[in-house]
Amino acid sequence: MKPNANLTEGSILSGLSTLAAPMLVGALLQNLQSLINLFWVGGLGKEAVAAVAMGGTILMVLFPMLMGVSTGTVALVARAAGARRFDEASAATGQSLIISLVLGLIFGGIGWFLSDTMFWLLGATPAVTEVGVEYLRISLLGMFTAFMLFTLCAALQGAGDARTPMYVMGIANVLNVGLDPLFIFGLGPVPRMGVAGAALATVLSQAVAATIVAYILFGARSHLHVRMAHLKPHAVLAWRILRIGIPGAGQMLARSLMGAVLMYLVATCEALEPARTAAPAAYGVGLRIHMVILLPAFALGGAAATMVGQNLGANEPGRARHAAWLATAIDGLFMAVAAIALMVFAPQIISIFNRDPAVVEIGSHYLRIVSPFYIFAALGIVLGRALNGAGDSMGPMVITVVTLWGLQVPLAVHFSHIWHPATQGVWWAMSAAMLVQGLLVMGWFEMGRWKRLEV
């Protein structure tokens, strides 16, 4: 990896593009794995689709600490790289790797034994639970590889190298595309595994990608050169990462638990079949589609985080603010165009993944109600990531907790009782929370406290 001079000098648009383009492709490839699974699993029936959707929701509940460590990693690595202190950045990467591996093993082990209980808490039917537990347990068994992959890619991105994570995710997806139908449907000596096969395909592809990134970092093939000495526990450095990461983890935990609550409401607010099974399947499909639409926001937010961190390290706060707002404006324009497309072609898009009439109807309502409000996600996501890049993760966490648990969840519960069909009440609650959260994050960013933070 060569240092990118444009991150702290020259054209801001060029610097954002250099980072955001490969981040977008990498994130698209990463999320494409879930869509690939959903596509192949769709041929097994709506119970299988609902199982994968609920299993994904449960996995997201277990990921917050990983995302928190990634947030702390980006902040420290970017600040050190901006000041050209690459040995310090490498040391932070080593400590982040240790933390993420330990957390991956702990949470994966706990989740393995509670898989049945978690599906029960989400209100899954017995048929969905039976296949969902198989999917979830295999995913949890390989969780440590996902933790390793996320953390090491975050370190590279913080140092300004967004291309390597893109390449390794491309390799992971090629493997996933080939392994999914092989394990799900079976071929020759490979037995038919069904939904469990989708999980195994993803775990194996992530393990290969993580191994490649580790080979690059430990083999001195970038400015970040992790050595064995960097893997020795360092309490002070680890705490610097966690001090930034814990609020970020709290933010993700609040969001993930909220997602579980919403999945429960969606799965139980319709009392009769076929809506009771179709609703979580439709929500799972719609949610994955929106995650793809949100990828530019995450890519531009990641680019903004690196730009903000490195420019603060180079003592250029004005340039950091300009980069964050330019990234937000670009994503806002994309969100407006995407919202129109999703509203117009909602039934056709949902039917790609599942043609059940009830799933298509409920999923179309989801896309048409929620999509317009994703314009405000440009504010919440991009500016929120920019704040994290500066080391300010507490403000976004508080805003997330207040808007999701103080507004979205109460509104979802209330609207699901007074709206018909009930699922539409949940969709409108989600929309209201997005609007408020985006405006609050924008206000916090403009206060400018992040410019003076020490990390």
C-alpha positions as CSV (number, residue, x, y, z in Angstrom):
1,M,0.0,0.0,0.0
2,K,1.3,3.4,-0.9
3,P,0.3,6.5,1.1
4,N,-2.4,8.6,-0.5
5,A,-1.1,12.2,-0.4
6,N,-4.6,13.5,-1.5
7,L,-6.1,12.6,1.9
8,T,-4.4,15.5,3.7
9,E,-3.7,17.8,0.7
10,G,-5.0,18.4,-2.8
11,S,-8.5,17.7,-4.1
12,I,-10.9,16.6,-1.4
13,L,-13.2,15.1,-4.0
14,S,-10.3,13.1,-5.4
15,G,-9.4,11.8,-1.9
16,L,-13.0,10.8,-1.2
17,S,-13.3,9.1,-4.5
18,T,-10.1,7.2,-4.1
19,L,-11.4,5.8,-0.7
20,A,-15.1,5.6,-1.3
21,A,-15.1,3.8,-4.7
22,P,-13.2,0.7,-3.5
23,M,-15.0,0.8,-0.1
24,L,-18.4,0.8,-2.0
25,V,-17.3,-2.1,-4.2
26,G,-16.0,-4.0,-1.1
27,A,-19.2,-3.3,0.9
28,L,-21.3,-4.3,-2.1
29,L,-19.4,-7.6,-2.4
30,Q,-19.7,-8.2,1.4
31,N,-23.5,-7.6,1.4
32,L,-23.9,-9.5,-1.8
33,Q,-23.0,-12.6,0.2
34,S,-26.3,-12.3,2.2
35,L,-28.3,-11.7,-1.0
36,I,-26.6,-14.7,-2.7
37,N,-27.7,-16.8,0.3
38,L,-31.2,-15.4,0.2
39,F,-31.5,-16.0,-3.5
40,W,-30.5,-19.7,-3.3
41,V,-32.4,-20.2,-0.1
42,G,-35.5,-18.7,-1.7
43,G,-35.9,-21.9,-3.7
44,L,-36.4,-23.8,-0.4
45,G,-39.6,-22.0,0.5
46,K,-40.7,-19.1,2.7
47,E,-39.9,-20.9,5.9
48,A,-36.3,-21.1,4.8
49,V,-36.3,-17.4,3.8
50,A,-37.8,-16.4,7.2
51,A,-35.2,-18.5,9.0
52,V,-32.3,-16.8,7.2
53,A,-33.8,-13.4,7.8
54,M,-34.3,-14.1,11.6
55,G,-30.8,-15.7,11.8
56,G,-29.3,-12.6,10.3
57,T,-31.1,-10.4,12.8
58,I,-29.7,-12.5,15.6
59,L,-26.2,-12.3,14.2
60,M,-26.5,-8.5,14.1
61,V,-27.2,-8.5,17.8
62,L,-23.9,-10.3,18.4
63,F,-21.8,-8.0,16.1
64,P,-21.9,-4.6,18.0
65,M,-18.6,-5.1,19.8
66,L,-16.9,-6.0,16.6
67,M,-18.2,-2.8,15.0
68,G,-17.0,-0.9,18.1
69,V,-13.5,-2.3,17.8
70,S,-13.5,-1.4,14.1
71,T,-14.6,2.2,15.0
72,G,-11.7,2.5,17.5
73,T,-9.3,1.0,15.0
74,V,-10.2,3.4,12.2
75,A,-9.9,6.4,14.5
76,L,-6.5,5.5,15.9
77,V,-5.0,4.2,12.7
78,A,-6.2,7.2,10.6
79,R,-4.9,9.7,13.2
80,A,-1.5,8.0,13.3
81,A,-1.3,7.6,9.5
82,G,-2.2,11.2,9.0
83,A,0.8,12.1,11.1
84,R,2.9,9.4,9.3
85,R,3.4,7.4,12.5
86,F,2.9,4.0,10.9
87,D,4.5,1.9,13.6
88,E,1.9,3.3,16.0
89,A,-0.8,2.5,13.5
90,S,0.5,-1.1,13.2
91,A,0.6,-1.5,17.0
92,A,-3.1,-0.4,17.2
93,T,-3.9,-2.9,14.5
94,G,-2.3,-5.7,16.5
95,Q,-4.2,-4.9,19.6
96,S,-7.5,-4.6,17.7
97,L,-6.9,-8.1,16.2
98,I,-6.5,-9.6,19.7
99,I,-9.6,-7.9,21.0
100,S,-11.7,-8.9,18.0
101,L,-10.6,-12.6,18.1
102,V,-11.4,-12.9,21.8
103,L,-14.8,-11.3,21.5
104,G,-15.6,-13.4,18.4
105,L,-14.9,-16.6,20.3
106,I,-16.8,-15.5,23.4
107,F,-19.9,-14.3,21.7
108,G,-19.9,-17.2,19.2
109,G,-19.8,-19.7,22.1
110,I,-22.6,-18.0,24.0
111,G,-24.8,-17.7,20.9
112,W,-24.3,-21.4,20.0
113,F,-26.0,-22.5,23.3
114,L,-28.8,-19.9,23.1
115,S,-29.8,-20.4,19.4
116,D,-33.1,-22.0,20.1
117,T,-34.0,-19.5,22.7
118,M,-33.2,-16.5,20.5
119,F,-35.5,-17.8,17.7
120,W,-38.2,-18.3,20.3
121,L,-37.8,-14.8,21.5
122,L,-38.2,-13.5,18.0
123,G,-41.6,-15.3,17.8
124,A,-40.5,-17.8,15.1
125,T,-42.8,-20.6,14.2
126,P,-41.6,-24.2,15.0
127,A,-40.9,-24.8,11.3
128,V,-38.8,-21.7,11.0
129,T,-36.9,-22.4,14.2
130,E,-36.0,-25.9,13.1
131,V,-34.1,-24.8,10.0
132,G,-33.0,-21.5,11.5
133,V,-31.1,-23.0,14.4
134,E,-28.9,-25.1,11.9
135,Y,-28.1,-21.9,10.0
136,L,-27.3,-19.9,13.1
137,R,-25.1,-22.4,14.8
138,I,-22.8,-22.8,11.8
139,S,-22.6,-19.1,11.4
140,L,-21.7,-18.7,15.1
141,L,-19.0,-21.4,14.9
142,G,-17.2,-19.4,12.3
143,M,-17.9,-16.0,13.8
144,F,-14.2,-15.4,14.8
145,T,-13.2,-15.4,11.1
146,A,-15.7,-12.6,10.4
147,F,-14.4,-10.6,13.4
148,M,-10.8,-11.0,12.1
149,L,-11.8,-10.0,8.6
150,F,-13.7,-6.9,9.7
151,T,-11.0,-5.6,12.0
152,L,-8.0,-6.1,9.7
153,C,-10.0,-4.4,6.8
154,A,-10.9,-1.5,9.1
155,A,-7.2,-1.0,9.9
156,L,-6.3,-0.9,6.2
157,Q,-9.1,1.5,5.4
158,G,-8.0,3.8,8.3
159,A,-4.5,3.9,6.8
160,G,-6.0,4.9,3.4
161,D,-5.9,1.5,1.7
162,A,-9.5,0.7,0.6
163,R,-8.4,-1.4,-2.4
164,T,-7.1,-4.5,-0.6
165,P,-10.4,-5.1,1.4
166,M,-12.2,-4.7,-2.0
167,Y,-10.1,-7.4,-3.6
168,V,-10.4,-9.9,-0.8
169,M,-14.2,-9.5,-0.6
170,G,-14.2,-10.1,-4.4
171,I,-12.4,-13.4,-3.7
172,A,-14.8,-14.3,-0.9
173,N,-17.8,-13.7,-3.1
174,V,-16.5,-15.8,-6.0
175,L,-16.1,-18.6,-3.4
176,N,-19.6,-18.0,-1.9
177,V,-21.3,-18.1,-5.4
178,G,-19.7,-21.4,-6.1
179,L,-20.2,-23.0,-2.7
180,D,-23.8,-21.9,-2.0
181,P,-25.6,-24.1,-4.5
182,L,-23.1,-26.9,-3.9
183,F,-23.8,-27.1,-0.1
184,I,-27.4,-26.1,-0.2
185,F,-28.6,-28.5,-2.8
186,G,-25.7,-31.0,-2.8
187,L,-23.8,-32.5,-5.7
188,G,-22.0,-35.9,-5.9
189,P,-20.3,-36.7,-2.6
190,V,-21.4,-33.4,-1.1
191,P,-24.7,-33.9,0.8
192,R,-27.7,-31.6,0.5
193,M,-27.5,-29.4,3.6
194,G,-30.3,-26.9,2.8
195,V,-30.2,-23.6,4.8
196,A,-27.2,-24.9,6.9
197,G,-25.3,-25.1,3.6
198,A,-25.7,-21.4,3.0
199,A,-24.1,-20.7,6.4
200,L,-21.2,-23.0,5.8
201,A,-20.5,-21.4,2.4
202,T,-20.3,-18.0,3.9
203,V,-18.1,-19.0,6.8
204,L,-15.6,-20.7,4.5
205,S,-15.4,-17.8,2.1
206,Q,-14.9,-15.3,5.0
207,A,-12.1,-17.5,6.4
208,V,-10.2,-17.5,3.1
209,A,-10.6,-13.7,2.9
210,A,-9.4,-13.1,6.5
211,T,-6.4,-15.3,5.9
212,I,-5.4,-13.3,2.8
213,V,-5.6,-10.0,4.7
214,A,-3.6,-11.3,7.6
215,Y,-0.9,-12.5,5.1
216,I,-0.7,-9.0,3.7
217,L,-0.4,-7.3,7.1
218,F,2.0,-9.8,8.7
219,G,4.1,-10.0,5.5
220,A,5.2,-6.4,5.4
221,R,3.3,-5.8,2.2
222,S,1.8,-2.5,3.3
223,H,2.8,0.5,5.5
224,L,0.9,-1.4,8.3
225,H,3.3,-4.1,9.2
226,V,2.0,-6.1,12.2
227,R,4.7,-8.0,14.0
228,M,4.5,-10.5,16.7
229,A,5.5,-7.9,19.3
230,H,2.3,-6.0,18.4
231,L,0.2,-9.0,19.5
232,K,1.5,-8.8,23.0
233,P,-1.3,-7.3,25.2
234,H,-0.8,-3.6,25.7
235,A,-3.4,-2.3,28.2
236,V,-3.0,1.4,27.5
237,L,-3.3,1.0,23.7
238,A,-6.1,-1.5,24.0
239,W,-8.0,0.9,26.3
240,R,-7.6,3.8,23.8
241,I,-9.3,1.5,21.2
242,L,-12.0,0.5,23.5
243,R,-12.6,4.0,24.8
244,I,-13.7,5.0,21.3
245,G,-15.1,1.6,20.5
246,I,-17.4,1.0,23.4
247,P,-19.8,3.9,22.7
248,G,-19.7,2.7,19.0
249,A,-20.5,-0.8,20.2
250,G,-23.3,0.6,22.4
251,Q,-24.7,2.4,19.3
252,M,-24.6,-0.8,17.3
253,L,-26.1,-2.9,20.2
254,A,-29.0,-0.4,20.5
255,R,-29.6,-0.7,16.8
256,S,-29.3,-4.5,16.7
257,L,-31.5,-5.1,19.7
258,M,-34.0,-2.7,18.1
259,G,-33.8,-4.8,14.9
260,A,-34.6,-7.9,17.0
261,V,-37.6,-6.1,18.6
262,L,-38.9,-5.0,15.2
263,M,-38.5,-8.6,13.8
264,Y,-40.5,-9.8,16.8
265,L,-43.2,-7.2,16.2
266,V,-43.3,-8.0,12.5
267,A,-43.4,-11.8,13.2
268,T,-46.3,-11.5,15.7
269,C,-48.4,-8.5,14.7
270,E,-50.2,-10.6,12.1
271,A,-52.2,-13.3,13.8
272,L,-53.2,-15.5,10.9
273,E,-51.4,-17.3,8.1
274,P,-50.2,-16.7,5.5
275,A,-49.3,-13.2,6.8
276,R,-47.7,-14.5,10.0
277,T,-44.9,-16.3,8.0
278,A,-44.9,-14.0,5.1
279,A,-44.3,-10.8,7.2
280,P,-40.8,-11.7,8.6
281,A,-39.8,-13.1,5.2
282,A,-40.9,-9.9,3.5
283,Y,-39.2,-7.8,6.1
284,G,-36.0,-9.8,5.7
285,V,-36.0,-9.4,1.9
286,G,-36.8,-5.6,2.2
287,L,-34.1,-5.1,4.8
288,R,-31.5,-6.7,2.7
289,I,-32.4,-4.6,-0.3
290,H,-32.2,-1.5,1.7
291,M,-28.8,-2.5,3.1
292,V,-27.6,-2.6,-0.5
293,I,-29.1,0.8,-1.1
294,L,-27.3,2.1,2.0
295,L,-23.9,0.8,0.9
296,P,-22.9,4.1,-0.7
297,A,-23.7,5.8,2.6
298,F,-21.5,3.4,4.5
299,A,-18.7,3.7,1.8
300,L,-18.8,7.5,1.8
301,G,-19.1,7.5,5.6
302,G,-16.0,5.2,5.8
303,A,-14.2,7.5,3.4
304,A,-15.2,10.5,5.5
305,A,-14.1,8.8,8.7
306,T,-10.6,8.2,7.2
307,M,-10.4,11.7,5.7
308,V,-11.5,13.3,9.0
309,G,-9.1,11.2,11.1
310,Q,-6.1,11.8,8.9
311,N,-6.7,15.5,8.4
312,L,-7.1,16.0,12.2
313,G,-3.8,14.1,12.5
314,A,-2.4,16.6,10.0
315,N,-4.0,19.5,12.0
316,E,-6.4,20.4,9.2
317,P,-9.9,20.5,10.9
318,G,-11.5,22.8,8.2
319,R,-10.5,20.3,5.5
320,A,-11.9,17.5,7.6
321,R,-15.3,19.3,7.9
322,H,-15.4,20.0,4.2
323,A,-14.7,16.4,3.3
324,A,-17.6,15.2,5.6
325,W,-20.2,17.5,4.1
326,L,-19.1,16.7,0.5
327,A,-19.5,13.0,1.2
328,T,-22.9,13.7,2.7
329,A,-24.2,15.7,-0.2
330,I,-23.1,13.0,-2.7
331,D,-24.9,10.3,-0.8
332,G,-28.0,12.4,-0.4
333,L,-28.3,12.7,-4.1
334,F,-27.9,9.0,-4.6
335,M,-30.5,8.3,-1.9
336,A,-33.1,10.5,-3.7
337,V,-32.7,8.6,-7.0
338,A,-32.7,5.2,-5.3
339,A,-35.9,6.0,-3.3
340,I,-37.8,6.8,-6.5
341,A,-36.6,3.5,-8.2
342,L,-37.6,1.4,-5.2
343,M,-41.0,3.0,-4.9
344,V,-41.8,2.5,-8.6
345,F,-40.5,-1.1,-9.0
346,A,-41.2,-2.4,-5.5
347,P,-43.2,-5.6,-6.4
348,Q,-40.8,-6.6,-9.2
349,I,-37.8,-6.2,-6.8
350,I,-39.3,-8.2,-4.0
351,S,-40.4,-11.0,-6.4
352,I,-36.8,-11.6,-7.5
353,F,-36.2,-13.2,-4.1
354,N,-39.6,-14.7,-3.3
355,R,-42.8,-14.9,-5.5
356,D,-45.2,-15.7,-2.7
357,P,-48.1,-13.2,-3.2
358,A,-48.2,-12.3,0.5
359,V,-44.5,-11.7,0.7
360,V,-44.5,-9.5,-2.4
361,E,-47.4,-7.4,-1.1
362,I,-46.0,-6.8,2.4
363,G,-42.5,-6.3,1.1
364,S,-43.7,-3.8,-1.5
365,H,-45.4,-1.7,1.2
366,Y,-42.2,-1.8,3.2
367,L,-40.1,-0.4,0.3
368,R,-42.6,2.3,-0.7
369,I,-43.1,3.6,2.9
370,V,-39.5,3.5,4.2
371,S,-37.4,4.3,1.1
372,P,-38.1,8.1,0.8
373,F,-36.8,8.6,4.4
374,Y,-33.4,7.1,3.6
375,I,-32.5,10.5,2.3
376,F,-32.1,11.4,6.0
377,A,-29.9,8.3,6.4
378,A,-27.3,10.2,4.4
379,L,-27.1,12.7,7.3
380,G,-27.1,10.0,10.1
381,I,-24.7,7.6,8.5
382,V,-22.2,9.7,6.7
383,L,-21.9,12.4,9.4
384,G,-22.0,9.8,12.1
385,R,-19.1,7.9,10.6
386,A,-17.2,11.2,10.2
387,L,-17.7,11.8,13.9
388,N,-16.4,8.3,14.7
389,G,-13.3,9.0,12.6
390,A,-12.6,11.9,14.8
391,G,-12.9,9.7,17.9
392,D,-16.3,11.1,18.8
393,S,-18.5,8.0,19.3
394,M,-20.4,9.1,22.4
395,G,-22.6,11.7,20.7
396,P,-23.8,9.4,17.9
397,M,-24.4,6.6,20.5
398,V,-26.7,8.8,22.6
399,I,-28.6,10.0,19.5
400,T,-29.0,6.5,18.3
401,V,-30.3,5.2,21.7
402,V,-32.8,8.1,22.0
403,T,-34.2,7.9,18.5
404,L,-34.4,4.1,18.3
405,W,-35.6,3.2,21.8
406,G,-37.2,6.5,22.8
407,L,-39.0,7.0,19.5
408,Q,-38.9,4.1,17.0
409,V,-39.8,1.2,19.3
410,P,-42.6,2.9,21.2
411,L,-44.1,4.1,17.9
412,A,-43.7,0.7,16.3
413,V,-45.6,-1.0,19.2
414,H,-48.3,1.7,19.1
415,F,-48.8,1.9,15.4
416,S,-48.8,-1.9,15.0
417,H,-51.9,-1.9,17.2
418,I,-53.8,0.8,15.5
419,W,-52.7,0.4,11.8
420,H,-54.2,-2.0,9.3
421,P,-52.4,-4.0,8.1
422,A,-50.3,-3.9,11.3
423,T,-46.9,-4.2,9.5
424,Q,-47.4,-0.8,7.9
425,G,-47.5,0.8,11.3
426,V,-44.0,-0.6,11.9
427,W,-42.8,0.8,8.6
428,W,-44.0,4.3,9.5
429,A,-42.3,4.1,12.9
430,M,-39.0,3.3,11.2
431,S,-39.4,6.2,8.9
432,A,-40.1,8.7,11.6
433,A,-37.0,7.6,13.6
434,M,-34.8,8.0,10.5
435,L,-35.9,11.5,10.0
436,V,-35.2,12.6,13.6
437,Q,-31.9,10.7,13.9
438,G,-30.5,12.4,10.7
439,L,-31.4,15.8,11.9
440,L,-29.9,15.3,15.4
441,V,-26.6,13.9,14.1
442,M,-26.3,16.9,11.7
443,G,-26.8,19.3,14.7
444,W,-24.2,17.5,16.8
445,F,-21.7,17.5,14.0
446,E,-22.1,21.2,13.4
447,M,-21.4,21.9,17.1
448,G,-17.8,21.1,16.2
449,R,-16.7,19.4,19.5
450,W,-15.1,16.6,17.5
451,K,-12.4,19.0,16.1
452,R,-10.8,19.3,19.6
453,L,-10.9,15.6,20.7
454,E,-7.7,13.7,21.6
455,V,-7.7,10.0,20.8
